[in-house]
């Protein structure tokens, strides 16, 4: 399973980073803490432009009105229908309008649908279709993480090149007396996103440099042609 655990950049330069970020929250109890994490994010990455998307089940755990107030942007719904009753290609817009996507927290239902390639919702299709870094922070009920079915789903998701799984932390369960795998803190997710973005930019720079060297080599080869004795073909 491809899991990432990258230290969050707390430097002054890190605080100046900017990005258009889509945070997709699913139906887990950890979603109730999302306002806290958005406050943390606005303090530590004030130049981030954050839009939140809520699945239908996530709306049982957190208020869209509160999230819209915290981000100063409307909350995206997991639906193709607009308030006017028309249909919109929501998945295409979400897949292309942002520099990165965080699935935070990611429920078992969302992870399973993603691993199966489910196109049953705009959020699933957006994550399946985007080329930007996608950071996924699972939230597991007690005992679920050890099930081989979930292990297989995580392996399938972790094999996607632009997907980055954030390892859950151990925490106290609210439903049983004991520890369980709880959603990692958002600084882990942001650290993973920024590391993935930097790696993508470095790869693009390397590719550009290689193309430049190839063009220069071709130019040098052309310069070696003996124009005084052209070859007839």
ABEGO torsion letter per residue (X at the ends): XBBBBBBBBABAAAAABBBBBBBBBBBBAAAAAAAAAAAAAAAABAABBBBBBBBAAAAAABBAAAAAAAAGBBBBBBBABBAAGBBBBAAAAAAAABABBBBOBBBAAAAAAAAAGBAABAAAAAAAABABBBBBBBBBBBGAAABAAAAAAAAAAAABAABBBBBBBBBBBAABBEBBBBBBBAAAAAAAAAAAAAAAAAAAAAAAAAAAAAAAAAAAAAAABBAABBBBX
